[in-house]
Amino acid sequence: MRQKIELVITVLLLAGLIFASRKVSRYAASDNVKDVAGNKVVVDAGHGGSDPGKIGINGLEEKEVNLAIAQYVKELLKKEKIEVVMTREKDEMLSEDSGEKTKIGDMKMRVEKINKEKPLLTVSIHQNSYHDAGVHGPQVFYYESSVEGKKLAEAVQSSLNDLLEVDRPRKVNTSYYLLKRSSGTLVIVECGFLTNPEEAQKLQTKEYQEKVAAAVSEGIRTYLNAQ
């Protein structure tokens, strides 16, 4: 009888240890990436097709730089087991209006796609321009009444400032159609100025595009880890 009782106790103890070890390993894994794995993120490459976006030095078109960086962001997030949905993956506009693709129609389709996917967050990749060629540096925009949008924007802006070693760090700001029409948490990342010769040159290189993407991805992970 005593042996049976000891056997039962031993079995219960082993079962408890197995359960505890599984629980510890589960939390150990989540501590590594927090709970970012499995979250859905929409990555929007601004403009495309007949809408080139901003035109910079030597005719540099924004749409090409946007798509390249967006694709690198997608690759980095997928490595973290984050589900990624792209609004576009080639040089195209997303809508047709009376047989002709229009910019406003394209914007509406982007908003519809984002709202349909219901992601945890959306990051829209863009490039900036200004009449003063000396103006440069990345800047992140969020919708002014969005608390989570501000948190995400600050995380991404901080990562961009640090990783890109920006000489004059910029702060987050508010604006844009996409921000006002999209539900959920969304930020627009203006990666740099195509009208600044030095920055425009860097934004055309694979190395710098990957660096920008790494900063954006790191900002997203920082935001997700804080949730």
C-alpha positions as CSV (number, residue, x, y, z in Angstrom):
1,M,0.0,0.0,0.0
2,R,2.8,2.3,0.9
3,Q,4.6,1.6,-2.4
4,K,1.4,2.4,-4.3
5,I,1.1,5.8,-2.5
6,E,4.7,6.6,-3.2
7,L,4.2,5.7,-6.8
8,V,1.2,7.9,-7.1
9,I,3.1,10.8,-5.5
10,T,6.0,10.2,-7.8
11,V,3.8,10.3,-10.9
12,L,2.1,13.5,-9.7
13,L,5.4,15.1,-9.0
14,L,6.7,14.2,-12.5
15,A,3.5,15.4,-14.1
16,G,3.9,18.7,-12.2
17,L,7.5,19.1,-13.3
18,I,6.6,18.4,-17.0
19,F,3.8,21.0,-16.8
20,A,6.1,23.5,-15.1
21,S,8.9,22.9,-17.7
22,R,6.5,23.5,-20.6
23,K,5.2,26.6,-18.9
24,V,8.7,27.9,-18.4
25,S,9.8,27.2,-21.9
26,R,6.6,28.9,-23.3
27,Y,7.3,32.0,-21.4
28,A,11.0,31.9,-22.1
29,A,10.2,31.9,-25.8
30,S,7.7,34.7,-25.4
31,D,10.3,36.7,-23.5
32,N,12.6,36.5,-26.5
33,V,10.2,38.0,-28.9
34,K,7.5,39.0,-26.4
35,D,4.2,38.4,-28.2
36,V,5.1,39.8,-31.6
37,A,4.9,36.4,-33.4
38,G,1.5,35.9,-35.0
39,N,0.5,39.5,-35.1
40,K,-0.7,40.9,-38.5
41,V,0.9,43.9,-39.9
42,V,0.1,45.7,-43.2
43,V,3.0,47.3,-45.0
44,D,1.9,49.9,-47.6
45,A,4.3,50.9,-50.4
46,G,3.0,54.4,-51.3
47,H,2.1,55.4,-54.9
48,G,2.8,53.2,-57.9
49,G,1.9,52.8,-61.6
50,S,0.9,56.1,-63.2
51,D,1.3,57.8,-59.8
52,P,5.1,58.2,-59.3
53,G,4.8,60.1,-56.1
54,K,7.4,62.8,-55.4
55,I,10.0,63.4,-58.1
56,G,13.5,64.0,-56.7
57,I,17.0,64.7,-57.9
58,N,17.7,63.5,-61.4
59,G,14.1,62.4,-61.9
60,L,14.2,59.9,-59.0
61,E,10.6,58.6,-58.5
62,E,9.3,58.0,-55.0
63,K,7.2,54.9,-55.9
64,E,10.3,52.8,-56.7
65,V,12.1,53.6,-53.4
66,N,8.9,53.0,-51.4
67,L,8.4,49.5,-52.8
68,A,12.0,48.5,-52.3
69,I,12.0,49.5,-48.6
70,A,8.5,48.1,-48.0
71,Q,9.7,44.7,-49.4
72,Y,12.7,44.7,-47.1
73,V,10.4,45.5,-44.1
74,K,8.2,42.6,-45.1
75,E,11.2,40.2,-45.1
76,L,12.4,41.3,-41.7
77,L,9.0,41.1,-40.1
78,K,8.3,37.6,-41.5
79,K,11.6,36.4,-39.9
80,E,10.0,37.4,-36.6
81,K,7.0,35.2,-37.5
82,I,4.8,38.3,-37.9
83,E,2.1,37.9,-40.6
84,V,2.6,40.6,-43.2
85,V,0.1,41.8,-45.8
86,M,1.4,44.2,-48.6
87,T,-1.0,46.6,-50.3
88,R,1.1,46.3,-53.4
89,E,4.1,44.2,-54.5
90,K,4.7,45.6,-57.9
91,D,4.6,48.9,-59.8
92,E,0.8,49.4,-60.0
93,M,-2.1,51.5,-58.8
94,L,-4.8,49.6,-56.9
95,S,-8.0,50.9,-58.5
96,E,-9.8,51.8,-61.6
97,D,-12.4,54.5,-61.9
98,S,-14.4,54.5,-65.2
99,G,-11.7,52.5,-66.9
100,E,-8.9,54.8,-65.8
101,K,-6.7,54.4,-62.7
102,T,-6.9,57.5,-60.5
103,K,-4.9,58.6,-57.5
104,I,-8.0,59.1,-55.3
105,G,-9.4,55.7,-56.3
106,D,-6.0,54.2,-55.4
107,M,-6.1,55.8,-52.0
108,K,-9.6,54.5,-51.4
109,M,-8.6,51.0,-52.3
110,R,-5.7,51.1,-50.0
111,V,-7.9,52.2,-47.1
112,E,-10.5,49.4,-48.0
113,K,-7.7,46.8,-48.0
114,I,-6.3,47.9,-44.7
115,N,-9.7,48.0,-43.0
116,K,-10.6,44.6,-44.4
117,E,-7.4,43.0,-43.1
118,K,-8.0,44.5,-39.6
119,P,-4.2,44.4,-38.8
120,L,-2.7,45.2,-35.4
121,L,-1.0,48.0,-37.1
122,T,-0.2,49.5,-40.6
123,V,3.0,51.2,-41.7
124,S,2.9,53.2,-44.9
125,I,6.3,53.8,-46.6
126,H,6.9,57.2,-48.4
127,Q,9.6,59.7,-49.3
128,N,9.6,63.4,-48.7
129,S,10.4,66.5,-50.7
130,Y,10.9,70.2,-50.1
131,H,11.9,73.3,-52.0
132,D,14.9,73.8,-49.7
133,A,17.4,71.1,-50.8
134,G,19.1,71.3,-47.5
135,V,16.2,69.8,-45.6
136,H,16.7,66.1,-44.8
137,G,16.0,63.3,-42.4
138,P,13.2,60.7,-41.8
139,Q,9.9,61.7,-40.1
140,V,6.9,59.7,-39.0
141,F,3.3,60.9,-39.1
142,Y,0.3,59.6,-37.1
143,Y,-3.3,60.7,-36.7
144,E,-3.6,63.3,-34.0
145,S,-6.3,61.6,-32.0
146,S,-4.8,58.1,-32.1
147,V,-3.1,57.3,-28.8
148,E,-1.6,54.0,-30.2
149,G,-0.7,55.7,-33.4
150,K,1.4,58.2,-31.5
151,K,3.1,55.4,-29.6
152,L,4.0,53.5,-32.8
153,A,5.1,56.7,-34.5
154,E,7.4,57.5,-31.5
155,A,8.9,54.0,-31.5
156,V,9.6,54.0,-35.3
157,Q,10.9,57.6,-35.2
158,S,13.3,56.8,-32.3
159,S,14.6,53.8,-34.2
160,L,15.1,55.7,-37.4
161,N,16.9,58.5,-35.5
162,D,19.2,56.0,-33.8
163,L,20.0,53.5,-36.5
164,L,20.4,56.0,-39.3
165,E,22.4,58.3,-37.0
166,V,20.4,61.3,-38.0
167,D,22.4,64.5,-37.3
168,R,19.2,66.5,-36.6
169,P,16.6,64.1,-35.2
170,R,13.1,64.9,-36.2
171,K,9.9,64.5,-34.2
172,V,6.7,62.8,-35.0
173,N,3.9,64.8,-36.6
174,T,0.3,64.5,-37.7
175,S,-1.4,64.8,-41.2
176,Y,-2.5,62.9,-44.4
177,Y,-5.6,61.4,-45.9
178,L,-4.6,57.8,-45.2
179,L,-4.4,58.5,-41.5
180,K,-7.8,60.0,-41.3
181,R,-9.6,57.3,-43.3
182,S,-8.0,54.2,-42.0
183,S,-9.3,52.4,-38.9
184,G,-6.8,51.0,-36.4
185,T,-3.2,52.0,-35.7
186,L,-1.4,53.5,-38.7
187,V,1.7,55.6,-39.3
188,I,3.2,57.1,-42.4
189,V,7.0,56.9,-42.5
190,E,8.7,59.5,-44.7
191,C,12.1,57.8,-45.0
192,G,14.0,60.8,-46.3
193,F,14.0,63.7,-48.8
194,L,14.4,63.0,-52.5
195,T,15.2,66.7,-52.9
196,N,18.3,66.5,-50.8
197,P,21.2,65.3,-53.0
198,E,23.0,63.3,-50.4
199,E,19.9,61.6,-48.9
200,A,18.5,60.9,-52.4
201,Q,21.7,59.2,-53.4
202,K,21.7,57.0,-50.3
203,L,18.0,56.1,-50.7
204,Q,18.7,54.6,-54.1
205,T,21.2,52.1,-52.7
206,K,20.3,48.6,-51.5
207,E,22.4,49.0,-48.4
208,Y,20.6,52.2,-47.2
209,Q,17.2,50.9,-48.1
210,E,17.9,47.8,-46.0
211,K,19.1,50.0,-43.2
212,V,15.9,52.1,-43.3
213,A,13.8,48.9,-43.3
214,A,15.7,47.5,-40.3
215,A,15.0,50.7,-38.4
216,V,11.3,50.6,-39.3
217,S,11.1,46.9,-38.4
218,E,12.9,47.5,-35.1
219,G,10.4,50.3,-34.2
220,I,7.5,48.0,-35.0
221,R,9.0,45.3,-32.7
222,T,9.5,47.9,-29.9
223,Y,5.9,48.9,-30.2
224,L,4.6,45.3,-30.2
225,N,6.8,44.3,-27.3
226,A,5.3,47.2,-25.2
227,Q,1.7,46.0,-25.8
